[in-house]
Amino acid sequence: MCDIVVFQGYLLHPKIRSLLNELKLDFSDANAQVKPLSNIKQKLEDLTENQKLFLSEICLERVTLSVFAGCVKEHELIYNLTDKVAQKYEMNADDFQHVQNIIDEVDKTFEDDPLSVFISLKTNTIDIHPLTYYVQYFLVAYLVLYDSWNLEKTLENGRINFLRTKFLYIYATVLTDSCSNVKKCVDELHDASERFVHHLSLEEQVEYHLIVANTYLIYFEVAKAIDACSKARELCGVEFDFFGELGKRTYFQVTDLPQLFAQASVDGKIDVTQFTPFSETEDVPLALKLDDDTVMTEIKKTAPLATTSEKATLYPVHLACMITSLIIMQKNEAPDEILFEKAESFVHEIVSYRKVYGVQLRALLARCLNECERKRKIERAIMQAEIIKNDLQGIHSVDGRQTEFNIEQYQARLPWLLSSNAKPFWIYARSYASLLLRVGSNAEALRVYNDIYDYDSLVECYISIGQSDKAETMVQNLLSVKETPYRLCLMGDITRDMSWYEKAIELSNDTSAKARTALGMNLMKRGDYEGAFKNLSRAVKIKPLHAETLFALGHVSYKLERFADAIAAYRNCVHVDPTEYEAWNNMSAAFLHLKRPEQAQRTMKEALKFNRNHSEMWRNYAIMSINVADYIQAIYAIKEYMNISKKPDIEEIVQQLILSIIEVEKPANFEILRKEAISMMGQLSSKVILQADTLCCYALLKKPDEGCKDKEAYESYLTTASKAVQKFMASNAWKSDKDVMYKTLQLATDIVMCERTLNSLLPEGRKVAEHSSRVSSILKTARENYGNNFENLQGYDGLRSLLETAAITVVS
């Protein structure tokens, strides 16, 4: 028996580190037949349920601290019987002995054959990241919580399912690509949550829902993430709103301007004493201030509004809800200026509390990514990203001085870490490198990518800076050490030689999705759509959750006029990544080819959620909305198009829309539409000089109804109609084109009739002049061309009838 449990295994096995440094590690060609883990599995089977759960939880803690919290030195992690986690599972000395035996057995197995552990955690063709620290302990959690997945047996067990939720989030994060099997388990677990979640404490229930929300964000299931996060917020009672106040952003700003702020509030009905308060000793990453002589560190308010409430007293649970809500907002809204302002104010509110490590860490990353497009703030973003990267790689700074942490300080970082959208340290490093590339610090970016063995990014970086020869040399060196499908694909990416991909397919026994995708892409560029379709279809079967491959498959299917296949591929693509607006746009076009306009319009609407700055998409959405008689949306689309386009080219669509609105039968609906359309036309006329046909349609829209007594309505109509007639007659096309003559005469006749009606409403002395001379001029030309009685107008009965009517009612 023993009264402590000790983790003292490898952070990263020396053999794995050596293989990485010698460029020999690559799982893509690894033999699937790994050494059996039957000894470990048997010992796990012999444990009681509480022993298994205790072991799983401390194993997940060991991995979480190293991958997500910067504990990257091989500290001994020791648990004793007085620890909370031991007491939670009612551990005794005998239990500790059984648990320690498993840990020792795992350490021994990992010592002898580290590659088997990595390959055992492979799912389908997707590898676990080679820098997943303490992977041997993650394997233990895998065997207990995932390997023999049978939810039916544990539906009522809140503790094991809560641990499973944590495991699934970590697993989905450390895999090198999205895995459908993991997502299926997440769905199954969450669908059954009502059976077990009530067995958890209120704080654990909130944490569960937040982890589920963040797991769904990995798979871009934004709607499900919103539902889970909303449930968490409801349970803990936190809400947040945006409000505006006058203030200044710069030191030299004279006039106060409206500024956006975010503010959190807590429902007074919730008993917040149920929640764990802030730890005063908890460290958080330093939030750098903006060092700028022009832009202020934070917005200076003119004077607080009377309606602005005091800053709410929040708990860690509330801040975790806030950061998750921020990430969801960024995933769910168009990346425009409005989102930037909202995210900036949201981050400022979260960071101002500066209490919870995981929340502060993720909020600062969000701020870095938010500021990368701002010239005056990108320098701070880079410096901040470097601090975060260093912290997660074990280089900690306190008050500007580098310091060492003990294991207890790292453990203090654990609460709310996973529920705050935690990311592995290599993701933060990759973000830092991408920021460096924006300012031309290529050498430093390349070093960062090299440190995390991100060869894809290294190759892309070399090619983007015009140094593909260096990329080729690097990959040739890799291949000289060991040929693998992955490295062969990298060489194909650099040289554009398809034979490298074919060799990769052969070497992998046709299990390399990267090779099939790359080969399909190259064939697509060369116009071989059948060949591309074959290769991309195979790639999707190997790796079904890869958005780029699905998008390409949709494209070649569209080119081959297999529109149903294109829709299926694009639908799967947006299911993996809903922000892929081009997939939405192209799916909409495919629906049109299948004569399904309603679905085409709905699909285009989704596309615009993720790219509101694409003028042609707004133009297409307007057309689709007209086709399904959704005229309000068509008007809205045209207005958005005009806001974006510098040179609007939309008059034909506007004409079609107005003529469709005029045909609306219900008077109430027509009046609403007419009001909105007139507003739209006012905006259009301020941007372009309207064509005669557009003015004609505009006039028809304004034309007063029969029996109307509104003098202003007649005057407004006459102004627009007169402009249209003048344009028609100035072009001279009406003299030879019978259709244009008809439009011109119809409008000129209507003008005269409306002038007469208006004069009947006006008192003497204010009557308007009648413009019958225009009608006379048209009649004169028509007689010259078609005879005194228009007898030569064969086949144009409508024009002939209108001429005869005008001659009687207007001129006579």
Buried (B, 14 or more C-beta within 10 A) or exposed (E): EBBBBBBEBBBBBEBBBEBBEEBEBBBBBBEEEBEEBEEBBEBBEEBEEBBBBBBBBBBBBBBBBBBBBBBBEBBEBEBEBEBEBBEEBEBEEEBBEBBBBBBEBBBBBBBEBBBBBBBBBBBBBBBBBBBBBBBBBBBBBBBBBBBEEEBEEBEEBBBBBBBBBBBBBBBBBBBBBBBBEBBEBBBEBBEBBEBBBEBBEBBBBBBBBBBBBBBBBBBBBBEBBBBBBBBBBBBBBBBBEEEEBBBBEBEEBEEBEEBBBBBBBBEEEBEBEEBEEBBEEBBBBBBBEBEBEEBBEEBBBEEEEEEEEEEBEBBBBBBBBBBBBBBBBBBBBBBEEEBBBBBBBBBBBBBBBBBBBBBBBBBBBBBBBBBBEBEEBBBBBBBBBBBBBBBBBBBBEEEEEEEEBEBEBBBBBBBBBBBBBBBBBBBBBBBBBBBBBEBEBBEBBBEBBBBBBBBEBBBBBBBEBEBBEBBBEBBEEBBEEBBBBBBBBBBBBBBEEBEBBBBBBEBBEBBBBBBBBBBBBBBBEEEBBEBBBBBBBBBBEBBBBBBBBBBBBBBBBBBBEBBEBBBBBBBBBBBBBBBBBBBBBBBBBBBBBEEBBEBBBBBBBBBBBBBBBBBEBBBBBBBBBBBBEBBBBBBBBBBBBBBBBEEBEBBEBBBBBBBBBBEBEEEEEBEBBBEBBBEBBEEBBEBBEBBBBBBBBBBBBBBBEEEBEEBEBBBBBBEBBBBBBEBBBEBEBBBEEBEBBBBBBBBBBBBBEBBBBBBEEEEEEEBBEBBBEBBBBBBEBBBEBBEEEBEEBEEBEEBBEBBEEBBEEBBE
